[in-house]
Amino acid sequence: MDIRTIEWKKDAIKIIDQTLLPAELKYIYIKDLKTLWQAIKELKVRGAPALGAAAALGVYLGIAKSKAKDAGSFLKELDKVALYLAASRPTAKNLFWGIERMRSAALKNKYRHAQAIKIILFKEAQAIIEEDRVSCRAIGRLGAKLIKDNDTIMTVCNAGILATIDYGTALGVIYRAKEEGKRIKVFSCETRPLLQGARLTTWELSRKGVDVTANCDNMAATLMSQGKIDKVIAGADRIAANGDTANKIGTYSLAILARYHKIPFYIAAPAPTFDLSIKTGKDIPIEQRDPKEVSELFYKKPMITKGVKIYNPAFDVTPHELITAIITDKGIIRKPYKENIKRIIV
């Protein structure tokens, strides 16, 4: 698909405004840090790998016009930018990874002039973008080995081109399988309340010529019981050291259903999504979002009685016991996860 989710263009961060899809494909140019922060918070740009790129470009954007003459003052400005960007969303590990990688690049060159560090940071951001493209292709290549001809795959949320640089993680597996000539069908869970599956995944899969059917989230069990699903593949926003995985709310439910129906359940994610400082999923921070996303965002009238409390976590955590394998750019990781994640990812 000839689209780029995020890139540096015309001295700005160019992104697709994903809140307008599928009705309108619109690119916007972000020229200041506050606008980027809002774009991340409002999900105009989203998806763990894409957020890593947004963080890297955001750090550069935040310091590009710095007038600091010495490295010490420059690095203090950079730290303020980093802290500000980190406050936009709490769960996606790639966001923090991108920020920290940019900080590390600056610190390694702290004895250089501020202008030289700016150039280094721009090159580092571009390297992060290119590495994500390569890693997604690797995930697709490795994951496609798990896919058989005529498989029907269920997925949740959007872990495709729109969530990465140009290929996707979970959907990258599907794209590669199709490129290899395998006949694939996909059921895309709508993914309430923000409908990333219905709005985004079906949009990009259909544009790529993949046979896709949208289903309400609460139809998943019925589809599995009818023998219509061969595999489930989801992306990830953060993976703990033991393999517990945070992904869009509803992923945990699919994993339980897949286990009951004896259907393989796979997670697809690049190495930066792993957070080995967190032992289990219980320690993964879960973002709580605006209740209006549940009650009225996509409705002409509010759908919940005024005054009723609304619980709206953006993610849930799937225990590693329910995951058949984790498809990464460094290899396919199987149980025991704690040992094999350390062996393959570190």
C-alpha positions as CSV (number, residue, x, y, z in Angstrom):
1,M,0.0,0.0,0.0
2,D,1.5,3.3,-1.0
3,I,1.0,5.1,2.3
4,R,3.3,6.1,5.1
5,T,1.9,6.3,8.6
6,I,4.6,8.7,9.8
7,E,7.7,10.4,8.4
8,W,9.6,13.6,8.4
9,K,8.5,15.9,5.6
10,K,8.8,19.6,4.9
11,D,10.4,20.3,8.3
12,A,7.5,18.7,10.1
13,I,6.2,15.3,11.3
14,K,3.8,14.0,8.6
15,I,1.2,11.6,9.9
16,I,-2.2,10.2,8.8
17,D,-5.0,11.5,10.9
18,Q,-6.4,8.1,11.9
19,T,-9.4,9.5,13.7
20,L,-10.8,10.4,10.2
21,L,-10.6,6.9,8.7
22,P,-12.2,5.2,6.9
23,A,-14.2,8.2,5.6
24,E,-11.2,10.3,4.8
25,L,-7.4,9.7,4.2
26,K,-5.9,12.9,5.3
27,Y,-2.2,13.7,6.1
28,I,-1.4,16.4,8.6
29,Y,1.9,18.2,9.2
30,I,2.9,18.7,12.9
31,K,5.3,21.5,13.5
32,D,5.2,21.9,17.3
33,L,5.5,19.6,20.3
34,K,2.1,20.4,21.8
35,T,0.3,19.4,18.6
36,L,2.2,16.1,18.5
37,W,1.3,15.4,22.2
38,Q,-2.3,15.9,21.4
39,A,-2.1,13.8,18.2
40,I,-0.7,10.9,20.3
41,K,-3.3,11.4,23.1
42,E,-6.2,11.6,20.6
43,L,-4.9,8.6,18.6
44,K,-4.3,10.5,15.4
45,V,-1.1,8.5,15.4
46,R,-1.2,5.2,17.3
47,G,0.2,1.7,17.4
48,A,3.2,0.7,19.4
49,P,5.9,0.8,16.7
50,A,4.5,4.0,15.2
51,L,4.6,5.6,18.6
52,G,8.3,4.7,18.8
53,A,8.9,6.6,15.6
54,A,6.6,9.5,16.8
55,A,8.6,9.7,20.0
56,A,12.0,9.8,18.1
57,L,10.8,12.4,15.7
58,G,9.1,14.3,18.5
59,V,12.4,14.6,20.5
60,Y,14.1,16.0,17.4
61,L,11.1,18.4,16.7
62,G,11.3,19.6,20.3
63,I,15.0,20.5,20.2
64,A,15.4,21.4,16.5
65,K,15.1,25.1,17.1
66,S,17.0,25.1,20.4
67,K,19.3,28.1,20.8
68,A,21.4,26.4,23.4
69,K,25.1,26.9,22.6
70,D,26.6,24.4,25.0
71,A,25.8,20.7,25.3
72,G,24.8,21.0,29.0
73,S,22.0,23.5,28.3
74,F,21.0,21.6,25.3
75,L,20.6,18.3,27.2
76,K,18.5,20.0,29.8
77,E,16.1,21.1,27.1
78,L,16.1,17.6,25.6
79,D,15.1,16.1,29.0
80,K,12.2,18.5,29.3
81,V,11.0,17.4,25.8
82,A,11.4,13.8,26.7
83,L,9.4,14.1,30.0
84,Y,6.6,16.0,28.1
85,L,6.3,13.3,25.4
86,A,6.4,10.5,27.9
87,A,3.3,11.9,29.6
88,S,1.1,11.5,26.5
89,R,0.3,7.8,26.9
90,P,1.5,5.3,29.6
91,T,1.2,1.8,28.2
92,A,3.1,1.5,24.9
93,K,6.7,0.5,25.6
94,N,7.9,1.6,22.2
95,L,7.0,5.2,23.0
96,F,9.4,5.2,26.0
97,W,12.0,3.2,24.1
98,G,12.1,5.8,21.3
99,I,12.5,8.6,23.8
100,E,15.2,6.8,25.7
101,R,17.1,5.8,22.6
102,M,17.2,9.5,21.5
103,R,18.4,10.6,24.9
104,S,21.1,7.9,24.8
105,A,22.3,9.1,21.4
106,A,22.5,12.7,22.8
107,L,24.4,11.6,25.9
108,K,26.9,9.6,23.9
109,N,27.8,12.8,22.1
110,K,27.5,15.3,25.0
111,Y,31.0,16.7,24.4
112,R,30.0,17.9,20.9
113,H,28.4,21.2,20.0
114,A,24.7,21.5,20.3
115,Q,24.2,21.8,16.5
116,A,26.2,18.6,16.0
117,I,24.0,16.8,18.4
118,K,20.9,17.9,16.6
119,I,22.2,16.4,13.4
120,I,23.0,13.1,15.2
121,L,19.5,13.0,16.7
122,F,17.8,13.5,13.3
123,K,19.9,10.7,11.9
124,E,19.0,8.5,14.9
125,A,15.2,9.2,14.4
126,Q,15.6,8.2,10.7
127,A,17.4,5.0,11.8
128,I,14.6,4.1,14.2
129,I,12.1,4.5,11.3
130,E,14.1,2.3,8.9
131,E,14.7,-0.3,11.6
132,D,11.0,-0.6,12.2
133,R,10.4,-1.2,8.5
134,V,13.0,-4.0,8.5
135,S,11.7,-5.6,11.7
136,C,8.1,-5.6,10.6
137,R,9.2,-7.4,7.4
138,A,11.1,-9.9,9.5
139,I,8.0,-10.5,11.7
140,G,5.9,-11.0,8.5
141,R,8.5,-13.5,7.0
142,L,8.8,-15.5,10.2
143,G,5.1,-15.4,11.1
144,A,4.0,-16.5,7.6
145,K,5.6,-19.9,8.3
146,L,2.8,-20.5,10.8
147,I,0.1,-19.8,8.3
148,K,-1.4,-22.5,6.1
149,D,-3.2,-22.1,2.8
150,N,-6.9,-21.4,3.3
151,D,-6.5,-20.3,6.9
152,T,-9.0,-18.0,8.4
153,I,-7.4,-15.6,10.9
154,M,-9.1,-13.5,13.6
155,T,-7.4,-10.3,14.7
156,V,-8.3,-7.4,17.1
157,C,-7.6,-3.7,17.0
158,N,-5.1,-2.6,14.3
159,A,-1.6,-4.0,14.1
160,G,-0.9,-3.2,10.5
161,I,0.5,-0.6,8.3
162,L,-1.3,2.1,10.3
163,A,0.3,1.0,13.5
164,T,3.9,0.8,12.2
165,I,6.0,2.3,9.5
166,D,4.8,0.5,6.4
167,Y,3.9,-3.2,6.9
168,G,2.6,-4.1,10.3
169,T,3.1,-6.8,12.9
170,A,0.1,-9.0,13.2
171,L,-1.2,-7.9,9.8
172,G,2.3,-8.1,8.4
173,V,2.1,-11.8,8.9
174,I,-1.1,-11.9,6.9
175,Y,0.4,-9.6,4.2
176,R,3.4,-11.9,3.8
177,A,1.3,-15.0,3.7
178,K,-0.7,-13.5,0.9
179,E,2.4,-12.5,-1.0
180,E,3.5,-16.1,-0.7
181,G,0.4,-17.2,-2.5
182,K,-1.6,-18.5,0.4
183,R,-5.3,-17.9,0.3
184,I,-6.2,-16.1,3.6
185,K,-9.4,-14.9,5.0
186,V,-9.6,-12.5,8.0
187,F,-12.2,-11.7,10.6
188,S,-11.6,-8.4,12.2
189,C,-13.1,-7.8,15.6
190,E,-14.6,-4.2,15.7
191,T,-12.6,-3.5,18.9
192,R,-14.9,-1.3,21.0
193,P,-15.0,1.4,22.0
194,L,-12.8,3.2,19.5
195,L,-13.4,0.7,16.7
196,Q,-9.8,0.4,15.5
197,G,-10.6,-3.0,14.0
198,A,-13.7,-1.9,12.2
199,R,-12.4,1.5,11.1
200,L,-8.7,0.8,10.5
201,T,-8.0,-2.9,10.0
202,T,-10.8,-3.5,7.5
203,W,-9.8,-0.3,5.6
204,E,-6.2,-1.3,5.1
205,L,-6.8,-5.1,4.5
206,S,-9.4,-4.3,1.9
207,R,-7.1,-1.9,0.2
208,K,-4.5,-4.6,0.1
209,G,-6.9,-7.1,-1.5
210,V,-7.2,-9.3,1.6
211,D,-10.6,-11.1,2.1
212,V,-11.8,-9.4,5.3
213,T,-15.0,-9.6,7.3
214,A,-15.8,-7.3,10.2
215,N,-17.4,-8.8,13.3
216,C,-18.7,-7.4,16.5
217,D,-16.5,-8.2,19.4
218,N,-19.1,-10.4,21.1
219,M,-19.4,-12.6,18.0
220,A,-15.9,-14.1,18.4
221,A,-17.0,-17.1,20.5
222,T,-19.8,-18.0,18.0
223,L,-17.4,-17.8,15.1
224,M,-14.9,-20.0,16.9
225,S,-17.6,-22.6,17.9
226,Q,-18.7,-22.8,14.3
227,G,-15.2,-23.8,13.3
228,K,-14.7,-20.7,11.2
229,I,-11.4,-19.5,12.8
230,D,-8.1,-21.3,12.4
231,K,-5.8,-18.9,14.2
232,V,-5.9,-15.7,16.2
233,I,-3.1,-13.1,15.8
234,A,-2.8,-9.9,17.8
235,G,-0.2,-7.1,18.2
236,A,1.2,-5.9,21.5
237,D,1.8,-2.6,23.3
238,R,4.1,-4.0,26.1
239,I,5.4,-7.5,26.9
240,A,6.7,-8.4,30.3
241,A,9.7,-10.5,31.0
242,N,7.5,-13.6,31.5
243,G,5.6,-13.1,28.3
244,D,2.4,-11.5,29.7
245,T,1.2,-9.2,27.0
246,A,-0.7,-5.9,27.1
247,N,-2.7,-5.2,24.1
248,K,-5.9,-3.4,23.2
249,I,-8.8,-4.2,25.5
250,G,-10.6,-7.4,24.3
251,T,-7.4,-9.3,23.5
252,Y,-7.5,-11.2,26.7
253,S,-11.0,-12.3,26.0
254,L,-10.0,-13.7,22.6
255,A,-7.1,-15.6,24.2
256,I,-9.5,-17.3,26.6
257,L,-11.9,-18.2,23.8
258,A,-9.1,-19.4,21.6
259,R,-7.8,-21.7,24.4
260,Y,-11.3,-23.2,25.0
261,H,-11.8,-23.8,21.3
262,K,-8.2,-25.2,20.9
263,I,-7.2,-22.5,18.4
264,P,-3.6,-21.2,18.3
265,F,-3.3,-17.7,19.7
266,Y,-0.2,-15.7,18.6
267,I,1.2,-12.3,19.5
268,A,3.3,-10.4,17.0
269,A,5.6,-7.6,18.1
270,P,9.2,-6.3,17.6
271,A,11.9,-6.5,20.2
272,P,11.4,-2.9,21.5
273,T,7.9,-3.8,22.7
274,F,9.5,-6.1,25.3
275,D,10.0,-4.6,28.8
276,L,12.3,-6.9,30.7
277,S,12.3,-4.5,33.7
278,I,8.7,-5.7,34.3
279,K,8.5,-9.2,35.7
280,T,4.8,-9.9,35.0
281,G,1.8,-8.3,33.4
282,K,0.5,-7.1,36.8
283,D,3.1,-4.4,36.7
284,I,2.2,-3.0,33.3
285,P,0.6,0.4,33.5
286,I,-2.8,0.5,31.9
287,E,-4.1,3.7,30.4
288,Q,-7.6,4.9,31.5
289,R,-9.3,6.9,28.8
290,D,-12.1,9.4,28.5
291,P,-15.5,7.9,29.4
292,K,-17.1,9.7,26.4
293,E,-15.3,7.3,24.1
294,V,-17.7,4.6,25.5
295,S,-20.9,6.7,25.9
296,E,-21.1,9.0,22.9
297,L,-18.0,9.3,20.6
298,F,-19.6,7.5,17.6
299,Y,-23.2,8.2,18.4
300,K,-25.5,11.0,17.5
301,K,-27.0,10.8,21.1
302,P,-25.4,9.6,24.3
303,M,-26.0,5.8,24.7
304,I,-25.5,5.7,28.5
305,T,-27.7,7.4,31.1
306,K,-26.2,10.6,32.4
307,G,-24.5,10.1,35.8
308,V,-23.7,6.4,35.3
309,K,-20.0,5.7,35.9
310,I,-18.0,4.3,33.0
311,Y,-14.9,2.2,33.1
312,N,-12.7,2.6,30.1
313,P,-9.3,0.9,30.2
314,A,-7.5,1.1,26.9
315,F,-5.7,-2.2,27.3
316,D,-5.9,-5.6,29.0
317,V,-3.2,-8.1,29.8
318,T,-3.1,-11.6,28.4
319,P,-1.3,-14.1,30.6
320,H,1.6,-15.9,28.9
321,E,-0.1,-19.3,29.6
322,L,-2.7,-18.4,27.0
323,I,-0.2,-17.5,24.2
324,T,0.9,-20.2,21.8
325,A,3.9,-18.2,20.6
326,I,5.2,-14.7,20.2
327,I,6.4,-13.8,16.7
328,T,9.2,-11.3,16.8
329,D,11.7,-9.8,14.4
330,K,14.4,-11.9,16.1
331,G,12.6,-15.2,16.0
332,I,9.5,-17.1,17.1
333,I,9.5,-17.4,20.9
334,R,7.7,-20.3,22.5
335,K,7.4,-21.6,26.1
336,P,9.1,-21.4,28.5
337,Y,8.8,-17.6,27.8
338,K,10.9,-16.3,30.7
339,E,14.0,-18.3,29.5
340,N,13.4,-17.9,25.8
341,I,12.6,-14.2,25.8
342,K,15.9,-13.6,27.7
343,R,17.7,-15.8,25.2
344,I,16.2,-14.3,22.0
345,I,15.5,-10.7,22.8
346,V,18.4,-9.6,25.0
